[in-house]
Amino acid sequence: MTEEKKFPRIKPAKLSTVRNLSAETEGPVKIIGIVIESSLGMALIQDILDDVDKAGRIIATVEGTLNETEKYILIGNTTEKDGKKGKELRFAANLAYNVNDLDIKTYKEVLELESEVVKTLSR
């Protein structure tokens, strides 16, 4: 008889905008952004789900190098690091998935529709 391994369940990653992230954000988080700058192990990500005028930026630690000007879904956790201006918020990405072919406008419409369905069903 083989022994079955049990792994702790991980909470699903909640979709968030960069400007809504903080050091107190708990659990895994999912953000969608475009790579502004990239080097081995790090990337500057700008949020593309948020309004252009309000879109936040965050430095993400990643495995490898991300392609600049391409869109990615990043799943990970927020961390803080001491920087020049005190503590800086960072994003430690466990997963970076290239979604360059994703139509953001359609994706936003689907998210809004999903929200309406959830509200209707919870009445």
SERO-4910 file (N, C-alpha, C, O; in steps of 0.05 Angstrom, whole numbers):
BEGIN
 pado doro    nc1    nc2    nc3   cac1   cac2   cac3    cc1    cc2    cc3    oc1    oc2    oc3
  Met    A     17    -24      0      0      0      0     18     25      0     36     27     17
  Thr    A     13     43    -18     29     67    -20     17     89     -2     -7     91      0
  Glu    A     35    104      9     26    126     26     21    151      9     37    159     -8
  Glu    A     -2    163     13    -10    186     -2      1    211     11     -3    215     35
  Lys    A     15    228     -4     26    253      7      4    274      7    -12    276    -11
  Lys    A      4    289     28    -16    311     30     -1    337     30     19    341     44
  Phe    A    -10    355     14      2    381     12    -18    402     22    -43    399     17
  Pro    A     -9    422     36    -27    443     46    -40    458     22    -27    464      3
  Arg    A    -66    463     25    -80    478      4    -71    507      5    -68    519     26
  Ile    A    -67    518    -18    -60    546    -21    -85    561    -30   -100    552    -47
  Lys    A    -90    584    -18   -113    601    -25   -109    609    -54    -87    614    -64
  Pro    A   -132    612    -69   -130    622    -96   -121    651    -96   -128    666    -78
  Ala    A   -106    659   -117    -96    686   -119   -119    705   -126   -133    700   -146
  Lys    A   -122    726   -111   -142    746   -118   -131    766   -138   -108    775   -136
  Leu    A   -148    773   -157   -140    793   -177   -140    821   -164   -159    828   -151
  Ser    A   -119    836   -168   -116    862   -156   -102    881   -175    -89    873   -194
  Thr    A   -106    907   -170    -91    927   -184    -66    933   -168    -66    929   -143
  Val    A    -46    943   -180    -21    950   -166    -26    970   -144    -15    968   -122
  Arg    A    -42    991   -150    -46   1012   -130    -61   1002   -106    -61   1016    -85
  Asn    A    -75    980   -107    -89    969    -84    -72    950    -67    -81    941    -46
  Leu    A    -47    945    -76    -29    928    -61    -17    944    -38    -12    968    -40
  Ser    A    -12    929    -16      2    941      7     18    919     21     16    896     13
  Ala    A     34    927     40     50    907     55     31    888     71     39    866     77
  Glu    A      7    897     77    -12    881     92    -29    863     75    -44    847     85
  Thr    A    -25    864     49    -40    847     31    -34    818     37    -10    810     36
  Glu    A    -54    802     43    -50    774     51    -55    755     28    -70    760     10
  Gly    A    -40    733     30    -44    711     11    -33    718    -17    -23    740    -22
  Pro    A    -35    699    -34    -26    704    -62    -44    723    -76    -68    724    -72
  Val    A    -31    739    -93    -45    760   -109    -38    757   -138    -16    748   -145
  Lys    A    -58    763   -155    -53    762   -184    -55    791   -195    -75    805   -190
  Ile    A    -35    799   -210    -36    825   -223    -31    821   -253    -18    801   -261
  Ile    A    -41    839   -269    -36    838   -298    -23    864   -305    -33    886   -300
  Gly    A      1    862   -318     15    887   -324     33    884   -349     36    862   -360
  Ile    A     43    907   -356     62    908   -379     90    913   -368     93    929   -349
  Val    A    109    900   -379    137    903   -370    149    929   -381    151    932   -406
  Ile    A    157    947   -363    169    972   -371    199    969   -374    211    977   -394
  Glu    A    211    957   -354    240    951   -355    244    923   -344    229    913   -328
  Ser    A    265    910   -354    270    883   -345    300    877   -344    315    885   -362
  Ser    A    308    862   -324    335    851   -322    333    824   -310    311    816   -301
  Leu    A    354    809   -309    354    782   -298    344    783   -269    356    795   -251
  Gly    A    321    770   -264    310    767   -237    292    790   -228    280    788   -207
  Met    A    290    812   -243    273    834   -235    260    847   -259    270    845   -282
  Ala    A    236    859   -254    222    873   -275    205    895   -263    194    892   -241
  Leu    A    204    918   -277    186    939   -269    160    935   -284    160    935   -309
  Ile    A    138    932   -269    112    925   -281     93    948   -277     91    959   -255
  Gln    A     79    956   -299     58    976   -297     31    962   -301     28    947   -319
  Asp    A     13    968   -283    -14    957   -283    -28    964   -309    -27    987   -318
  Ile    A    -42    945   -321    -58    951   -345    -88    947   -341   -103    952   -359
  Leu    A    -95    938   -317   -124    935   -311   -135    961   -301   -159    966   -304
  Asp    A   -119    978   -289   -127   1003   -277   -129   1024   -299   -118   1021   -321
  Asp    A   -142   1047   -292   -143   1069   -310   -114   1079   -316    -97   1078   -298
  Val    A   -109   1088   -340    -82   1096   -348    -71   1117   -329    -48   1116   -322
  Asp    A    -88   1137   -322    -79   1159   -305    -72   1150   -276    -56   1162   -262
  Lys    A    -85   1128   -267    -81   1118   -240    -64   1093   -238    -59   1083   -216
  Ala    A    -55   1083   -261    -40   1058   -262    -15   1059   -245      2   1077   -248
  Gly    A    -12   1040   -227     11   1038   -210     34   1022   -222     29   1007   -242
  Arg    A     57   1025   -211     81   1010   -220     92    996   -195     91   1006   -173
  Ile    A    104    973   -200    117    958   -178    140    942   -189    140    933   -211
  Ile    A    161    940   -173    184    923   -180    177    894   -172    170    889   -149
  Ala    A    180    876   -190    174    848   -185    200    832   -187    216    835   -205
  Thr    A    203    813   -168    225    794   -171    213    770   -185    192    760   -178
  Val    A    227    761   -206    218    740   -223    241    720   -228    264    726   -223
  Glu    A    233    697   -238    253    678   -245    260    683   -275    242    682   -292
  Gly    A    285    688   -281    293    693   -309    289    722   -316    291    740   -299
  Thr    A    283    727   -342    279    754   -352    253    755   -367    247    737   -383
  Leu    A    238    777   -362    213    781   -377    218    799   -401    237    815   -400
  Asn    A    203    796   -422    206    812   -446    193    840   -442    170    842   -435
  Glu    A    209    860   -448    198    888   -445    176    893   -465    176    881   -487
  Thr    A    157    909   -457    133    917   -472    113    895   -477     95    898   -492
  Glu    A    117    873   -463     97    851   -465     81    849   -439     90    857   -418
  Lys    A     57    837   -442     38    835   -420     41    808   -406     46    788   -419
  Tyr    A     39    809   -379     42    785   -363     21    784   -341     13    805   -331
  Ile    A     12    760   -334     -2    756   -309     19    746   -290     34    727   -295
  Leu    A     20    759   -267     40    752   -246     24    743   -221      6    757   -212
  Ile    A     32    721   -210     20    711   -185     42    709   -165     63    698   -170
  Gly    A     37    721   -141     57    721   -120     47    736    -95     23    738    -91
  Asn    A     66    745    -80     60    759    -55     75    785    -53     95    789    -66
  Thr    A     63    804    -38     76    829    -34     97    827    -12     93    812      8
  Thr    A    118    842    -15    139    843      6    149    872      8    142    889     -8
  Glu    A    164    878     29    176    904     32    206    901     33    217    882     43
  Lys    A    219    922     22    249    922     22    257    950     29    245    970     20
  Asp    A    278    952     45    289    978     52    302    990     27    319    978     14
  Gly    A    294   1015     21    304   1028     -3    314   1056      4    317   1063     28
  Lys    A    320   1072    -16    330   1099    -12    310   1117      2    317   1135     17
  Lys    A    284   1112     -3    263   1129      8    248   1114     30    223   1118     32
  Gly    A    261   1097     45    248   1081     66    240   1054     55    254   1043     37
  Lys    A    218   1043     65    210   1017     56    195   1019     29    178   1036     25
  Glu    A    203   1001     11    191   1001    -16    175    975    -19    184    953    -11
  Leu    A    152    977    -31    135    954    -36    145    939    -60    151    951    -81
  Arg    A    148    913    -58    157    896    -80    137    873    -84    121    868    -67
  Phe    A    139    860   -107    122    838   -113    140    814   -119    156    814   -138
  Ala    A    138    793   -102    153    768   -106    136    749   -123    118    736   -112
  Ala    A    142    747   -149    125    731   -167    134    702   -166    157    695   -170
  Asn    A    115    684   -160    119    656   -162    115    645   -190    126    625   -198
  Leu    A     98    660   -205     91    652   -232     88    677   -250     76    697   -241
  Ala    A    100    677   -273     97    699   -293     89    686   -319    104    670   -331
  Tyr    A     65    692   -328     54    680   -352     49    701   -373     35    720   -369
  Asn    A     62    698   -397     59    717   -418     31    716   -430     22    695   -440
  Val    A     17    739   -430    -10    740   -442    -10    763   -462    -30    778   -463
  Asn    A     10    765   -478     13    787   -497    -10    788   -517    -17    809   -527
  Asp    A    -23    765   -523    -45    764   -542    -72    769   -529    -92    770   -543
  Leu    A    -72    774   -503    -97    779   -489   -108    806   -496    -94    826   -494
  Asp    A   -134    807   -503   -147    832   -509   -157    844   -482   -177    834   -471
  Ile    A   -144    864   -472   -149    875   -445   -178    886   -444   -191    883   -423
  Lys    A   -187    899   -464   -214    911   -464   -235    889   -460   -253    892   -444
  Thr    A   -232    867   -475   -251    845   -473   -249    832   -445   -269    825   -433
  Tyr    A   -224    829   -435   -220    817   -409   -234    834   -387   -246    823   -369
  Lys    A   -232    861   -389   -245    878   -370   -275    875   -371   -289    875   -350
  Glu    A   -286    873   -395   -315    869   -399   -324    842   -386   -345    841   -373
  Val    A   -308    821   -389   -314    795   -377   -314    798   -346   -331    786   -333
  Leu    A   -294    812   -335   -293    815   -306   -317    830   -296   -328    823   -275
  Glu    A   -326    851   -310   -350    866   -302   -375    848   -304   -392    849   -286
  Leu    A   -377    832   -325   -400    814   -328   -400    794   -305   -421    787   -294
  Glu    A   -377    783   -299   -374    764   -277   -384    776   -251   -398    763   -235
  Ser    A   -376    801   -246   -384    815   -221   -415    818   -220   -427    814   -199
  Glu    A   -427    825   -243   -456    828   -244   -470    801   -239   -490    800   -224
  Val    A   -459    779   -250   -471    753   -246   -469    745   -216   -489    734   -205
  Val    A   -446    749   -204   -443    743   -175   -462    758   -158   -475    747   -140
  Lys    A   -466    784   -164   -485    801   -149   -513    790   -152   -528    789   -133
  Thr    A   -521    783   -177   -547    773   -182   -552    747   -168   -574    742   -156
  Leu    A   -533    729   -168   -536    703   -156   -536    704   -125   -547    686   -112
  Ser    A   -524    725   -114   -522    726    -85   -546    740    -72   -547    744    -48
  Arg    A   -565    748    -88   -590    761    -78   -608    742    -64   -629    749    -54
***
